[in-house]
């Protein structure tokens, strides 16, 4: 029942449905450019106040900055695949560049997460040290 034969209506229907869901993922990304502009302007993608200035710098310029390029390419991919006569672009070329900016975002996110973990570990250790000093003074 899960073959690609044209006479199998379930399989062909599921294929059409999966294509619609795939294209829907592109459509819901249209407002993302506004979030990227806001993150680039304010550095809000750093999520909080951090002592390490590299966190805000990477979140602002690499994460949000890469999305400023990712979203327009992604929008062109969507339009190039859905209405190719209206928007005559090379959707595959745009898709390859949107993926590159997505990889920049992912690598920057991994670096930011690592920097945050290191900072939180330092804060945890300093709190533990203060707690130990406080207990020593009581004894």
C-alpha positions as CSV (number, residue, x, y, z in Angstrom):
1,X,0.0,0.0,0.0
2,X,3.0,2.3,0.3
3,X,4.3,2.0,-3.2
4,X,4.8,4.9,-5.7
5,X,2.4,3.4,-8.2
6,X,-0.1,5.9,-9.7
7,X,-3.0,3.6,-9.0
8,X,-2.4,3.8,-5.3
9,X,-4.4,6.7,-4.1
10,X,-3.3,6.6,-0.5
11,X,0.4,6.8,-1.4
12,X,-0.2,9.6,-4.0
13,X,-2.4,11.5,-1.5
14,X,0.2,11.3,1.2
15,X,2.9,12.5,-1.3
16,X,0.7,15.6,-2.1
17,X,0.1,16.2,1.5
18,X,3.8,16.0,2.4
19,X,4.6,18.5,-0.4
20,X,2.0,20.9,1.0
21,X,3.5,20.6,4.5
22,X,7.0,21.1,3.1
23,X,5.9,24.3,1.3
24,X,4.1,25.5,4.4
25,X,7.3,25.6,6.3
26,X,8.6,28.2,3.8
27,X,5.4,30.2,4.0
28,X,5.5,30.5,7.8
29,X,9.0,31.9,7.7
30,X,7.9,35.2,6.0
31,X,7.7,37.2,9.3
32,X,11.1,35.9,10.4
33,X,12.9,38.7,8.7
34,X,11.3,41.2,11.2
35,X,12.6,39.1,14.2
36,X,16.0,39.0,12.6
37,X,16.0,42.8,12.2
38,X,15.0,43.3,15.8
39,X,17.7,40.8,17.0
40,X,20.3,42.6,14.9
41,X,19.4,46.0,16.2
42,X,19.0,45.2,19.9
43,X,21.1,42.0,20.4
44,X,18.1,40.4,22.0
45,X,18.9,37.0,20.6
46,X,21.6,36.7,23.4
47,X,18.6,36.1,25.7
48,X,19.5,38.0,28.9
49,X,22.5,39.8,30.3
50,X,25.8,38.1,30.1
51,X,29.2,39.1,31.4
52,X,31.0,37.7,28.4
53,X,30.6,40.3,25.6
54,X,31.2,37.7,22.9
55,X,27.8,36.2,23.6
56,X,25.9,39.3,22.6
57,X,28.4,40.0,19.7
58,X,27.9,36.6,18.2
59,X,24.2,36.5,18.8
60,X,23.8,39.9,17.2
61,X,26.1,39.9,14.3
62,X,26.4,36.2,13.4
63,X,23.1,34.7,14.4
64,X,20.7,37.5,13.7
65,X,23.0,38.8,10.9
66,X,23.0,35.5,9.1
67,X,19.2,35.4,9.3
68,X,19.0,38.8,7.6
69,X,20.4,37.0,4.6
70,X,18.8,33.6,5.1
71,X,15.2,34.8,5.1
72,X,15.3,36.7,1.8
73,X,16.9,33.8,0.1
74,X,14.4,31.5,1.7
75,X,11.5,33.7,0.4
76,X,12.9,33.6,-3.1
77,X,13.1,29.8,-2.9
78,X,9.5,29.7,-1.9
79,X,8.3,32.1,-4.6
80,X,10.6,30.5,-7.2
81,X,9.1,27.0,-6.5
82,X,5.5,28.1,-6.2
83,X,5.1,30.8,-8.8
84,X,8.1,30.4,-11.1
85,X,6.6,32.4,-14.0
86,X,5.8,35.3,-11.7
87,X,9.2,35.2,-9.9
88,X,11.8,33.9,-12.4
89,X,14.7,33.1,-10.1
90,X,17.0,30.1,-9.8
91,X,15.4,28.6,-6.7
92,X,18.1,26.0,-6.4
93,X,20.8,28.6,-6.3
94,X,18.8,30.6,-3.7
95,X,18.2,27.5,-1.7
96,X,22.0,26.7,-1.6
97,X,22.7,30.2,-0.2
98,X,19.9,30.1,2.3
99,X,21.4,26.8,3.6
100,X,24.8,28.4,3.9
101,X,23.4,31.2,6.0
102,X,21.5,28.6,8.1
103,X,24.8,26.8,8.8
104,X,26.4,30.1,9.9
105,X,23.5,30.5,12.3
106,X,23.8,26.9,13.7
107,X,27.6,27.2,14.2
108,X,27.1,30.6,15.9
109,X,24.3,29.2,18.1
110,X,26.6,26.3,19.2
111,X,29.4,28.7,20.1
112,X,26.9,31.0,22.0
113,X,25.6,28.0,23.9
114,X,29.1,26.9,24.9
115,X,30.0,30.4,26.1
116,X,26.8,30.5,28.1
117,X,27.5,27.1,29.7
118,X,31.0,28.3,30.6
119,X,29.7,31.5,32.2
120,X,27.0,29.7,34.1
121,X,29.5,27.2,35.4
122,X,31.7,30.0,36.7
123,X,28.7,31.6,38.4
124,X,27.7,28.3,39.9
125,X,31.2,27.7,41.2
126,X,31.4,31.2,42.7
127,X,28.1,30.7,44.5
128,X,29.3,27.4,45.8
129,X,32.5,29.0,47.0
130,X,30.6,31.7,48.8
131,X,28.3,29.2,50.4
132,X,31.3,27.2,51.6
133,X,33.0,30.3,53.0
134,X,29.7,31.2,54.8
135,X,29.5,27.8,56.3
136,X,33.1,27.9,57.5
137,X,32.5,31.2,59.2
138,X,29.6,29.7,61.1
139,X,31.7,26.8,62.4
